[in-house]
Amino acid sequence: MFSGGLDGHLRAYSADDGRIVWDADTTGEHRTVNNVAARGGSIDGPGAVVVGGTLFATSGYGSWGGAPGNVLLAYTVDGR
């Protein structure tokens, strides 16, 4: 299971025992495919989605005291 947090971390949890098996800090600057500046922040709202072996998640939610940002992140097992 994947879940994002207001602290900007995107985590994967074991379905067996609930322990954290992966943790990515999405805050800060990110290199983008179109060279547009992107910054991650809080994660709140729509959840992460897995399509074709790629995990997609938004990062940056400035409402109600969250950390603003504007990035759509894509993660793959092989790191591409």
C-alpha angles and dihedrals in degrees: 000000000000125000134172126213139209086247088068095250121134110205138186117213128201112250088213102057108356096246119146110258099172134019128185123185103218096183122110134029121340132196109238134204091238096042093243114143111258131181129189126215138150119357113222131138125029115036130236117281130208116211126168093344094310124112113216123194137163121227126195125065116168100175121111095009099313124139110267124229144142112220137124108202128202123197128187132184091243094047099245 
